[in-house]
Each structure stands twice: as C-alpha cells, then as structure tokens.
Amino acid sequence: MPDDPWDAPDPALAYALRQQNWYSAHRDRARRLHWGSEVLILLTTAAATLAAALQAPAWVTAGMGAVALIFAGLRRIFD
C-alpha cells in the first residue's frame, strides 16, 4: 500500500484500509491493557485479603487495600 492513499488506484479503498489497520492495532492494544488492569486489580485485592488472613501488620494490609482501591478507581474513571 502506498504511503499516500490518494496515489493508489482506488484512493477511497486505500484510505479505508489504512484506517481499518490503524483501528485494528489500537483495538488490540486497548484490549490487552484492559485485561492487564483487570488482572492487576484482582491480584492486589487478593494480596490484601491474604495479608489480612496471615495477620500481617495493619499498615501492610491497609497499604495493599489502598493500592487496590486506587487501581479500581482509576479503572472506573477511564472506562
């Protein structure tokens, strides 16, 4: 595909295919980042619960809970 879609034999098709490729790449990246953030939230909340069950110091459990809350809040804001 030429760099300038308007130089192609069918400029409209070349332009549409170029946009489709761009959206496909960005869609895949966004999906991976979303899944990663979900896993990160699950891991931090599980770690906070485990720390509480293992009777870790209060500041450790509270810190882990705060981190999990921040991750969940950021996800909610940017969804």
PDB file of N, CA, C and O in Angstrom, chain B, residues numbered from 101:
ATOM      1  N   MET B 101       0.847  -1.176   0.000  1.00  0.00           N
ATOM      2  CA  MET B 101       0.000   0.000   0.000  1.00  0.00           C
ATOM      3  C   MET B 101       0.895   1.242   0.000  1.00  0.00           C
ATOM      4  O   MET B 101       1.825   1.327   0.802  1.00  0.00           O
ATOM      5  N   PRO B 102       0.634   2.192  -0.873  1.00  0.00           N
ATOM      6  CA  PRO B 102       1.458   3.404  -0.923  1.00  0.00           C
ATOM      7  C   PRO B 102       1.297   4.231   0.352  1.00  0.00           C
ATOM      8  O   PRO B 102       0.306   4.108   1.072  1.00  0.00           O
ATOM      9  N   ASP B 103       2.300   5.077   0.611  1.00  0.00           N
ATOM     10  CA  ASP B 103       2.242   5.932   1.795  1.00  0.00           C
ATOM     11  C   ASP B 103       1.065   6.897   1.729  1.00  0.00           C
ATOM     12  O   ASP B 103       0.383   7.119   2.729  1.00  0.00           O
ATOM     13  N   ASP B 104       0.833   7.459   0.575  1.00  0.00           N
ATOM     14  CA  ASP B 104      -0.288   8.383   0.405  1.00  0.00           C
ATOM     15  C   ASP B 104      -1.437   7.630  -0.267  1.00  0.00           C
ATOM     16  O   ASP B 104      -1.318   7.228  -1.425  1.00  0.00           O
ATOM     17  N   PRO B 105      -2.551   7.435   0.450  1.00  0.00           N
ATOM     18  CA  PRO B 105      -3.645   6.662  -0.143  1.00  0.00           C
ATOM     19  C   PRO B 105      -4.226   7.321  -1.391  1.00  0.00           C
ATOM     20  O   PRO B 105      -4.868   6.651  -2.200  1.00  0.00           O
ATOM     21  N   TRP B 106      -4.010   8.612  -1.553  1.00  0.00           N
ATOM     22  CA  TRP B 106      -4.581   9.299  -2.712  1.00  0.00           C
ATOM     23  C   TRP B 106      -3.801   9.008  -3.996  1.00  0.00           C
ATOM     24  O   TRP B 106      -4.253   9.335  -5.093  1.00  0.00           O
ATOM     25  N   ASP B 107      -2.615   8.384  -3.846  1.00  0.00           N
ATOM     26  CA  ASP B 107      -1.841   7.982  -5.025  1.00  0.00           C
ATOM     27  C   ASP B 107      -2.201   6.578  -5.485  1.00  0.00           C
ATOM     28  O   ASP B 107      -1.716   6.137  -6.527  1.00  0.00           O
ATOM     29  N   ALA B 108      -3.035   5.865  -4.740  1.00  0.00           N
ATOM     30  CA  ALA B 108      -3.417   4.491  -5.074  1.00  0.00           C
ATOM     31  C   ALA B 108      -4.436   4.497  -6.217  1.00  0.00           C
ATOM     32  O   ALA B 108      -5.080   5.514  -6.474  1.00  0.00           O
ATOM     33  N   PRO B 109      -4.578   3.355  -6.902  1.00  0.00           N
ATOM     34  CA  PRO B 109      -5.563   3.272  -7.981  1.00  0.00           C
ATOM     35  C   PRO B 109      -6.995   3.544  -7.481  1.00  0.00           C
ATOM     36  O   PRO B 109      -7.794   4.153  -8.192  1.00  0.00           O
ATOM     37  N   ASP B 110      -7.314   3.095  -6.267  1.00  0.00           N
ATOM     38  CA  ASP B 110      -8.624   3.354  -5.665  1.00  0.00           C
ATOM     39  C   ASP B 110      -8.382   4.070  -4.331  1.00  0.00           C
ATOM     40  O   ASP B 110      -8.263   3.422  -3.291  1.00  0.00           O
ATOM     41  N   PRO B 111      -8.311   5.405  -4.360  1.00  0.00           N
ATOM     42  CA  PRO B 111      -7.932   6.154  -3.158  1.00  0.00           C
ATOM     43  C   PRO B 111      -8.878   5.929  -1.973  1.00  0.00           C
ATOM     44  O   PRO B 111      -8.427   5.830  -0.832  1.00  0.00           O
ATOM     45  N   ALA B 112     -10.158   5.850  -2.232  1.00  0.00           N
ATOM     46  CA  ALA B 112     -11.100   5.682  -1.138  1.00  0.00           C
ATOM     47  C   ALA B 112     -10.882   4.340  -0.430  1.00  0.00           C
ATOM     48  O   ALA B 112     -10.895   4.267   0.799  1.00  0.00           O
ATOM     49  N   LEU B 113     -10.686   3.296  -1.212  1.00  0.00           N
ATOM     50  CA  LEU B 113     -10.442   1.981  -0.633  1.00  0.00           C
ATOM     51  C   LEU B 113      -9.116   1.957   0.118  1.00  0.00           C
ATOM     52  O   LEU B 113      -9.038   1.407   1.216  1.00  0.00           O
ATOM     53  N   ALA B 114      -8.089   2.539  -0.453  1.00  0.00           N
ATOM     54  CA  ALA B 114      -6.780   2.574   0.206  1.00  0.00           C
ATOM     55  C   ALA B 114      -6.868   3.330   1.531  1.00  0.00           C
ATOM     56  O   ALA B 114      -6.280   2.916   2.530  1.00  0.00           O
ATOM     57  N   TYR B 115      -7.599   4.431   1.532  1.00  0.00           N
ATOM     58  CA  TYR B 115      -7.760   5.220   2.752  1.00  0.00           C
ATOM     59  C   TYR B 115      -8.539   4.436   3.804  1.00  0.00           C
ATOM     60  O   TYR B 115      -8.175   4.446   4.980  1.00  0.00           O
ATOM     61  N   ALA B 116      -9.603   3.762   3.391  1.00  0.00           N
ATOM     62  CA  ALA B 116     -10.409   2.970   4.324  1.00  0.00           C
ATOM     63  C   ALA B 116      -9.597   1.817   4.900  1.00  0.00           C
ATOM     64  O   ALA B 116      -9.693   1.539   6.095  1.00  0.00           O
ATOM     65  N   LEU B 117      -8.801   1.142   4.078  1.00  0.00           N
ATOM     66  CA  LEU B 117      -7.971   0.043   4.565  1.00  0.00           C
ATOM     67  C   LEU B 117      -6.896   0.542   5.531  1.00  0.00           C
ATOM     68  O   LEU B 117      -6.569  -0.130   6.508  1.00  0.00           O
ATOM     69  N   ARG B 118      -6.362   1.700   5.254  1.00  0.00           N
ATOM     70  CA  ARG B 118      -5.356   2.287   6.150  1.00  0.00           C
ATOM     71  C   ARG B 118      -5.976   2.595   7.512  1.00  0.00           C
ATOM     72  O   ARG B 118      -5.370   2.318   8.548  1.00  0.00           O
ATOM     73  N   GLN B 119      -7.173   3.163   7.513  1.00  0.00           N
ATOM     74  CA  GLN B 119      -7.857   3.442   8.770  1.00  0.00           C
ATOM     75  C   GLN B 119      -8.222   2.153   9.505  1.00  0.00           C
ATOM     76  O   GLN B 119      -8.111   2.081  10.729  1.00  0.00           O
ATOM     77  N   GLN B 120      -8.650   1.152   8.770  1.00  0.00           N
ATOM     78  CA  GLN B 120      -9.003  -0.124   9.391  1.00  0.00           C
ATOM     79  C   GLN B 120      -7.781  -0.753  10.067  1.00  0.00           C
ATOM     80  O   GLN B 120      -7.894  -1.285  11.171  1.00  0.00           O
ATOM     81  N   ASN B 121      -6.640  -0.699   9.426  1.00  0.00           N
ATOM     82  CA  ASN B 121      -5.414  -1.229  10.035  1.00  0.00           C
ATOM     83  C   ASN B 121      -5.049  -0.472  11.305  1.00  0.00           C
ATOM     84  O   ASN B 121      -4.639  -1.080  12.294  1.00  0.00           O
ATOM     85  N   TRP B 122      -5.195   0.847  11.286  1.00  0.00           N
ATOM     86  CA  TRP B 122      -4.889   1.659  12.457  1.00  0.00           C
ATOM     87  C   TRP B 122      -5.817   1.299  13.610  1.00  0.00           C
ATOM     88  O   TRP B 122      -5.359   1.092  14.734  1.00  0.00           O
ATOM     89  N   TYR B 123      -7.111   1.223  13.342  1.00  0.00           N
ATOM     90  CA  TYR B 123      -8.073   0.895  14.398  1.00  0.00           C
ATOM     91  C   TYR B 123      -7.875  -0.523  14.913  1.00  0.00           C
ATOM     92  O   TYR B 123      -8.048  -0.767  16.107  1.00  0.00           O
ATOM     93  N   SER B 124      -7.522  -1.452  14.057  1.00  0.00           N
ATOM     94  CA  SER B 124      -7.276  -2.833  14.494  1.00  0.00           C
ATOM     95  C   SER B 124      -6.107  -2.900  15.463  1.00  0.00           C
ATOM     96  O   SER B 124      -6.180  -3.571  16.493  1.00  0.00           O
ATOM     97  N   ALA B 125      -5.033  -2.205  15.131  1.00  0.00           N
ATOM     98  CA  ALA B 125      -3.857  -2.213  16.007  1.00  0.00           C
ATOM     99  C   ALA B 125      -4.169  -1.574  17.358  1.00  0.00           C
ATOM    100  O   ALA B 125      -3.772  -2.100  18.398  1.00  0.00           O
ATOM    101  N   HIS B 126      -4.865  -0.460  17.351  1.00  0.00           N
ATOM    102  CA  HIS B 126      -5.181   0.227  18.596  1.00  0.00           C
ATOM    103  C   HIS B 126      -6.233  -0.531  19.407  1.00  0.00           C
ATOM    104  O   HIS B 126      -6.214  -0.482  20.636  1.00  0.00           O
ATOM    105  N   ARG B 127      -7.130  -1.215  18.746  1.00  0.00           N
ATOM    106  CA  ARG B 127      -8.123  -2.034  19.443  1.00  0.00           C
ATOM    107  C   ARG B 127      -7.434  -3.152  20.213  1.00  0.00           C
ATOM    108  O   ARG B 127      -7.763  -3.406  21.371  1.00  0.00           O
ATOM    109  N   ASP B 128      -6.485  -3.815  19.575  1.00  0.00           N
ATOM    110  CA  ASP B 128      -5.770  -4.912  20.223  1.00  0.00           C
ATOM    111  C   ASP B 128      -4.967  -4.416  21.423  1.00  0.00           C
ATOM    112  O   ASP B 128      -4.945  -5.067  22.468  1.00  0.00           O
ATOM    113  N   ARG B 129      -4.320  -3.286  21.280  1.00  0.00           N
ATOM    114  CA  ARG B 129      -3.537  -2.721  22.381  1.00  0.00           C
ATOM    115  C   ARG B 129      -4.448  -2.357  23.540  1.00  0.00           C
ATOM    116  O   ARG B 129      -4.123  -2.645  24.692  1.00  0.00           O
ATOM    117  N   ALA B 130      -5.569  -1.736  23.260  1.00  0.00           N
ATOM    118  CA  ALA B 130      -6.501  -1.348  24.322  1.00  0.00           C
ATOM    119  C   ALA B 130      -7.060  -2.576  25.036  1.00  0.00           C
ATOM    120  O   ALA B 130      -7.236  -2.561  26.254  1.00  0.00           O
ATOM    121  N   ARG B 131      -7.336  -3.622  24.292  1.00  0.00           N
ATOM    122  CA  ARG B 131      -7.845  -4.851  24.900  1.00  0.00           C
ATOM    123  C   ARG B 131      -6.814  -5.460  25.841  1.00  0.00           C
ATOM    124  O   ARG B 131      -7.162  -5.886  26.942  1.00  0.00           O
ATOM    125  N   ARG B 132      -5.556  -5.507  25.427  1.00  0.00           N
ATOM    126  CA  ARG B 132      -4.502  -6.062  26.292  1.00  0.00           C
ATOM    127  C   ARG B 132      -4.314  -5.218  27.550  1.00  0.00           C
ATOM    128  O   ARG B 132      -4.145  -5.759  28.642  1.00  0.00           O
ATOM    129  N   LEU B 133      -4.342  -3.912  27.402  1.00  0.00           N
ATOM    130  CA  LEU B 133      -4.200  -3.044  28.572  1.00  0.00           C
ATOM    131  C   LEU B 133      -5.381  -3.201  29.532  1.00  0.00           C
ATOM    132  O   LEU B 133      -5.197  -3.178  30.749  1.00  0.00           O
ATOM    133  N   HIS B 134      -6.570  -3.357  29.000  1.00  0.00           N
ATOM    134  CA  HIS B 134      -7.749  -3.537  29.847  1.00  0.00           C
ATOM    135  C   HIS B 134      -7.656  -4.849  30.614  1.00  0.00           C
ATOM    136  O   HIS B 134      -7.904  -4.880  31.819  1.00  0.00           O
ATOM    137  N   TRP B 135      -7.303  -5.925  29.933  1.00  0.00           N
ATOM    138  CA  TRP B 135      -7.152  -7.221  30.606  1.00  0.00           C
ATOM    139  C   TRP B 135      -6.051  -7.142  31.660  1.00  0.00           C
ATOM    140  O   TRP B 135      -6.200  -7.675  32.759  1.00  0.00           O
ATOM    141  N   GLY B 136      -4.972  -6.490  31.331  1.00  0.00           N
ATOM    142  CA  GLY B 136      -3.875  -6.344  32.289  1.00  0.00           C
ATOM    143  C   GLY B 136      -4.300  -5.587  33.530  1.00  0.00           C
ATOM    144  O   GLY B 136      -3.933  -5.961  34.644  1.00  0.00           O
ATOM    145  N   SER B 137      -5.073  -4.525  33.349  1.00  0.00           N
ATOM    146  CA  SER B 137      -5.538  -3.763  34.508  1.00  0.00           C
ATOM    147  C   SER B 137      -6.505  -4.577  35.355  1.00  0.00           C
ATOM    148  O   SER B 137      -6.490  -4.472  36.581  1.00  0.00           O
ATOM    149  N   GLU B 138      -7.345  -5.386  34.722  1.00  0.00           N
ATOM    150  CA  GLU B 138      -8.261  -6.252  35.472  1.00  0.00           C
ATOM    151  C   GLU B 138      -7.477  -7.268  36.307  1.00  0.00           C
ATOM    152  O   GLU B 138      -7.794  -7.489  37.476  1.00  0.00           O
ATOM    153  N   VAL B 139      -6.471  -7.876  35.718  1.00  0.00           N
ATOM    154  CA  VAL B 139      -5.659  -8.852  36.444  1.00  0.00           C
ATOM    155  C   VAL B 139      -4.919  -8.176  37.587  1.00  0.00           C
ATOM    156  O   VAL B 139      -4.825  -8.739  38.678  1.00  0.00           O
ATOM    157  N   LEU B 140      -4.392  -6.978  37.356  1.00  0.00           N
ATOM    158  CA  LEU B 140      -3.677  -6.245  38.395  1.00  0.00           C
ATOM    159  C   LEU B 140      -4.596  -5.937  39.578  1.00  0.00           C
ATOM    160  O   LEU B 140      -4.186  -6.067  40.731  1.00  0.00           O
ATOM    161  N   ILE B 141      -5.826  -5.534  39.299  1.00  0.00           N
ATOM    162  CA  ILE B 141      -6.780  -5.255  40.370  1.00  0.00           C
ATOM    163  C   ILE B 141      -7.095  -6.524  41.144  1.00  0.00           C
ATOM    164  O   ILE B 141      -7.133  -6.507  42.374  1.00  0.00           O
ATOM    165  N   LEU B 142      -7.321  -7.621  40.437  1.00  0.00           N
ATOM    166  CA  LEU B 142      -7.610  -8.884  41.128  1.00  0.00           C
ATOM    167  C   LEU B 142      -6.438  -9.322  42.004  1.00  0.00           C
ATOM    168  O   LEU B 142      -6.638  -9.768  43.134  1.00  0.00           O
ATOM    169  N   LEU B 143      -5.230  -9.197  41.492  1.00  0.00           N
ATOM    170  CA  LEU B 143      -4.059  -9.606  42.271  1.00  0.00           C
ATOM    171  C   LEU B 143      -3.865  -8.741  43.512  1.00  0.00           C
ATOM    172  O   LEU B 143      -3.549  -9.263  44.581  1.00  0.00           O
ATOM    173  N   THR B 144      -4.048  -7.444  43.389  1.00  0.00           N
ATOM    174  CA  THR B 144      -3.843  -6.574  44.553  1.00  0.00           C
ATOM    175  C   THR B 144      -4.927  -6.790  45.603  1.00  0.00           C
ATOM    176  O   THR B 144      -4.634  -6.766  46.798  1.00  0.00           O
ATOM    177  N   THR B 145      -6.164  -6.999  45.186  1.00  0.00           N
ATOM    178  CA  THR B 145      -7.214  -7.254  46.186  1.00  0.00           C
ATOM    179  C   THR B 145      -7.004  -8.616  46.845  1.00  0.00           C
ATOM    180  O   THR B 145      -7.229  -8.761  48.047  1.00  0.00           O
ATOM    181  N   ALA B 146      -6.579  -9.606  46.078  1.00  0.00           N
ATOM    182  CA  ALA B 146      -6.307 -10.923  46.662  1.00  0.00           C
ATOM    183  C   ALA B 146      -5.128 -10.848  47.626  1.00  0.00           C
ATOM    184  O   ALA B 146      -5.152 -11.483  48.681  1.00  0.00           O
ATOM    185  N   ALA B 147      -4.110 -10.089  47.282  1.00  0.00           N
ATOM    186  CA  ALA B 147      -2.943  -9.957  48.159  1.00  0.00           C
ATOM    187  C   ALA B 147      -3.315  -9.251  49.461  1.00  0.00           C
ATOM    188  O   ALA B 147      -2.819  -9.619  50.526  1.00  0.00           O
ATOM    189  N   ALA B 148      -4.176  -8.249  49.387  1.00  0.00           N
ATOM    190  CA  ALA B 148      -4.616  -7.560  50.607  1.00  0.00           C
ATOM    191  C   ALA B 148      -5.406  -8.506  51.499  1.00  0.00           C
ATOM    192  O   ALA B 148      -5.228  -8.499  52.717  1.00  0.00           O
ATOM    193  N   THR B 149      -6.266  -9.310  50.917  1.00  0.00           N
ATOM    194  CA  THR B 149      -7.034 -10.281  51.696  1.00  0.00           C
ATOM    195  C   THR B 149      -6.110 -11.325  52.315  1.00  0.00           C
ATOM    196  O   THR B 149      -6.280 -11.690  53.478  1.00  0.00           O
ATOM    197  N   LEU B 150      -5.150 -11.800  51.561  1.00  0.00           N
ATOM    198  CA  LEU B 150      -4.205 -12.780  52.065  1.00  0.00           C
ATOM    199  C   LEU B 150      -3.350 -12.197  53.186  1.00  0.00           C
ATOM    200  O   LEU B 150      -3.073 -12.875  54.175  1.00  0.00           O
ATOM    201  N   ALA B 151      -2.940 -10.960  53.034  1.00  0.00           N
ATOM    202  CA  ALA B 151      -2.144 -10.307  54.071  1.00  0.00           C
ATOM    203  C   ALA B 151      -2.942 -10.200  55.365  1.00  0.00           C
ATOM    204  O   ALA B 151      -2.398 -10.407  56.450  1.00  0.00           O
ATOM    205  N   ALA B 152      -4.227  -9.879  55.256  1.00  0.00           N
ATOM    206  CA  ALA B 152      -5.072  -9.799  56.447  1.00  0.00           C
ATOM    207  C   ALA B 152      -5.241 -11.179  57.086  1.00  0.00           C
ATOM    208  O   ALA B 152      -5.216 -11.306  58.310  1.00  0.00           O
ATOM    209  N   ALA B 153      -5.412 -12.198  56.263  1.00  0.00           N
ATOM    210  CA  ALA B 153      -5.580 -13.559  56.789  1.00  0.00           C
ATOM    211  C   ALA B 153      -4.304 -14.057  57.463  1.00  0.00           C
ATOM    212  O   ALA B 153      -4.372 -14.827  58.421  1.00  0.00           O
ATOM    213  N   LEU B 154      -3.162 -13.634  56.981  1.00  0.00           N
ATOM    214  CA  LEU B 154      -1.885 -14.050  57.569  1.00  0.00           C
ATOM    215  C   LEU B 154      -1.461 -13.145  58.727  1.00  0.00           C
ATOM    216  O   LEU B 154      -0.347 -13.264  59.238  1.00  0.00           O
ATOM    217  N   GLN B 155      -2.335 -12.258  59.129  1.00  0.00           N
ATOM    218  CA  GLN B 155      -2.112 -11.328  60.237  1.00  0.00           C
ATOM    219  C   GLN B 155      -0.862 -10.476  60.037  1.00  0.00           C
ATOM    220  O   GLN B 155      -0.051 -10.304  60.947  1.00  0.00           O
ATOM    221  N   ALA B 156      -0.735  -9.958  58.839  1.00  0.00           N
ATOM    222  CA  ALA B 156       0.353  -9.025  58.546  1.00  0.00           C
ATOM    223  C   ALA B 156       0.097  -7.746  59.337  1.00  0.00           C
ATOM    224  O   ALA B 156      -1.027  -7.498  59.773  1.00  0.00           O
ATOM    225  N   PRO B 157       1.125  -6.942  59.522  1.00  0.00           N
ATOM    226  CA  PRO B 157       0.909  -5.675  60.230  1.00  0.00           C
ATOM    227  C   PRO B 157      -0.202  -4.853  59.549  1.00  0.00           C
ATOM    228  O   PRO B 157      -0.409  -4.937  58.338  1.00  0.00           O
ATOM    229  N   ALA B 158      -0.887  -4.080  60.345  1.00  0.00           N
ATOM    230  CA  ALA B 158      -2.033  -3.315  59.839  1.00  0.00           C
ATOM    231  C   ALA B 158      -1.634  -2.376  58.708  1.00  0.00           C
ATOM    232  O   ALA B 158      -2.400  -2.192  57.762  1.00  0.00           O
ATOM    233  N   TRP B 159      -0.460  -1.787  58.790  1.00  0.00           N
ATOM    234  CA  TRP B 159      -0.058  -0.835  57.754  1.00  0.00           C
ATOM    235  C   TRP B 159       0.158  -1.530  56.405  1.00  0.00           C
ATOM    236  O   TRP B 159      -0.053  -0.929  55.352  1.00  0.00           O
ATOM    237  N   VAL B 160       0.580  -2.804  56.445  1.00  0.00           N
ATOM    238  CA  VAL B 160       0.771  -3.547  55.199  1.00  0.00           C
ATOM    239  C   VAL B 160      -0.578  -3.835  54.546  1.00  0.00           C
ATOM    240  O   VAL B 160      -0.769  -3.613  53.351  1.00  0.00           O
ATOM    241  N   THR B 161      -1.512  -4.337  55.365  1.00  0.00           N
ATOM    242  CA  THR B 161      -2.845  -4.653  54.841  1.00  0.00           C
ATOM    243  C   THR B 161      -3.540  -3.390  54.343  1.00  0.00           C
ATOM    244  O   THR B 161      -4.143  -3.390  53.269  1.00  0.00           O
ATOM    245  N   ALA B 162      -3.456  -2.324  55.117  1.00  0.00           N
ATOM    246  CA  ALA B 162      -4.091  -1.063  54.716  1.00  0.00           C
ATOM    247  C   ALA B 162      -3.450  -0.509  53.446  1.00  0.00           C
ATOM    248  O   ALA B 162      -4.147   0.003  52.570  1.00  0.00           O
ATOM    249  N   GLY B 163      -2.138  -0.611  53.345  1.00  0.00           N
ATOM    250  CA  GLY B 163      -1.449  -0.128  52.147  1.00  0.00           C
ATOM    251  C   GLY B 163      -1.850  -0.898  50.901  1.00  0.00           C
ATOM    252  O   GLY B 163      -2.066  -0.317  49.837  1.00  0.00           O
ATOM    253  N   MET B 164      -1.946  -2.206  51.045  1.00  0.00           N
ATOM    254  CA  MET B 164      -2.351  -3.022  49.898  1.00  0.00           C
ATOM    255  C   MET B 164      -3.795  -2.735  49.509  1.00  0.00           C
ATOM    256  O   MET B 164      -4.131  -2.686  48.325  1.00  0.00           O
ATOM    257  N   GLY B 165      -4.640  -2.546  50.506  1.00  0.00           N
ATOM    258  CA  GLY B 165      -6.030  -2.192  50.219  1.00  0.00           C
ATOM    259  C   GLY B 165      -6.138  -0.841  49.527  1.00  0.00           C
ATOM    260  O   GLY B 165      -6.954  -0.661  48.623  1.00  0.00           O
ATOM    261  N   ALA B 166      -5.317   0.097  49.952  1.00  0.00           N
ATOM    262  CA  ALA B 166      -5.324   1.425  49.324  1.00  0.00           C
ATOM    263  C   ALA B 166      -4.867   1.347  47.874  1.00  0.00           C
ATOM    264  O   ALA B 166      -5.437   2.003  47.003  1.00  0.00           O
ATOM    265  N   VAL B 167      -3.850   0.552  47.619  1.00  0.00           N
ATOM    266  CA  VAL B 167      -3.364   0.395  46.241  1.00  0.00           C
ATOM    267  C   VAL B 167      -4.456  -0.225  45.371  1.00  0.00           C
ATOM    268  O   VAL B 167      -4.689   0.218  44.246  1.00  0.00           O
ATOM    269  N   ALA B 168      -5.126  -1.254  45.899  1.00  0.00           N
ATOM    270  CA  ALA B 168      -6.213  -1.893  45.152  1.00  0.00           C
ATOM    271  C   ALA B 168      -7.337  -0.896  44.892  1.00  0.00           C
ATOM    272  O   ALA B 168      -7.909  -0.873  43.802  1.00  0.00           O
ATOM    273  N   LEU B 169      -7.653  -0.079  45.884  1.00  0.00           N
ATOM    274  CA  LEU B 169      -8.709   0.923  45.710  1.00  0.00           C
ATOM    275  C   LEU B 169      -8.330   1.956  44.657  1.00  0.00           C
ATOM    276  O   LEU B 169      -9.177   2.372  43.866  1.00  0.00           O
ATOM    277  N   ILE B 170      -7.087   2.367  44.638  1.00  0.00           N
ATOM    278  CA  ILE B 170      -6.632   3.336  43.634  1.00  0.00           C
ATOM    279  C   ILE B 170      -6.732   2.737  42.236  1.00  0.00           C
ATOM    280  O   ILE B 170      -7.213   3.392  41.312  1.00  0.00           O
ATOM    281  N   PHE B 171      -6.277   1.481  42.076  1.00  0.00           N
ATOM    282  CA  PHE B 171      -6.366   0.829  40.769  1.00  0.00           C
ATOM    283  C   PHE B 171      -7.822   0.716  40.308  1.00  0.00           C
ATOM    284  O   PHE B 171      -8.137   0.994  39.151  1.00  0.00           O
ATOM    285  N   ALA B 172      -8.700   0.307  41.218  1.00  0.00           N
ATOM    286  CA  ALA B 172     -10.117   0.165  40.856  1.00  0.00           C
ATOM    287  C   ALA B 172     -10.735   1.512  40.519  1.00  0.00           C
ATOM    288  O   ALA B 172     -11.537   1.612  39.591  1.00  0.00           O
ATOM    289  N   GLY B 173     -10.369   2.550  41.264  1.00  0.00           N
ATOM    290  CA  GLY B 173     -10.889   3.880  40.989  1.00  0.00           C
ATOM    291  C   GLY B 173     -10.415   4.423  39.652  1.00  0.00           C
ATOM    292  O   GLY B 173     -11.191   5.022  38.907  1.00  0.00           O
ATOM    293  N   LEU B 174      -9.139   4.213  39.351  1.00  0.00           N
ATOM    294  CA  LEU B 174      -8.624   4.666  38.062  1.00  0.00           C
ATOM    295  C   LEU B 174      -9.297   3.928  36.914  1.00  0.00           C
ATOM    296  O   LEU B 174      -9.598   4.524  35.880  1.00  0.00           O
ATOM    297  N   ARG B 175      -9.532   2.645  37.092  1.00  0.00           N
ATOM    298  CA  ARG B 175     -10.203   1.882  36.049  1.00  0.00           C
ATOM    299  C   ARG B 175     -11.616   2.426  35.830  1.00  0.00           C
ATOM    300  O   ARG B 175     -12.075   2.559  34.695  1.00  0.00           O
ATOM    301  N   ARG B 176     -12.285   2.732  36.918  1.00  0.00           N
ATOM    302  CA  ARG B 176     -13.663   3.251  36.821  1.00  0.00           C
ATOM    303  C   ARG B 176     -13.679   4.621  36.129  1.00  0.00           C
ATOM    304  O   ARG B 176     -14.569   4.903  35.328  1.00  0.00           O
ATOM    305  N   ILE B 177     -12.707   5.454  36.436  1.00  0.00           N
ATOM    306  CA  ILE B 177     -12.658   6.784  35.826  1.00  0.00           C
ATOM    307  C   ILE B 177     -12.428   6.694  34.327  1.00  0.00           C
ATOM    308  O   ILE B 177     -13.070   7.409  33.558  1.00  0.00           O
ATOM    309  N   PHE B 178     -11.513   5.819  33.902  1.00  0.00           N
ATOM    310  CA  PHE B 178     -11.114   5.775  32.498  1.00  0.00           C
ATOM    311  C   PHE B 178     -11.863   4.757  31.666  1.00  0.00           C
ATOM    312  O   PHE B 178     -11.532   4.563  30.496  1.00  0.00           O
ATOM    313  N   ASP B 179     -12.868   4.097  32.233  1.00  0.00           N
ATOM    314  CA  ASP B 179     -13.686   3.164  31.438  1.00  0.00           C
ATOM    315  C   ASP B 179     -14.663   3.899  30.568  1.00  0.00           C
ATOM    316  O   ASP B 179     -15.429   3.273  29.835  1.00  0.00           O
TER     317      ASP B 179
END
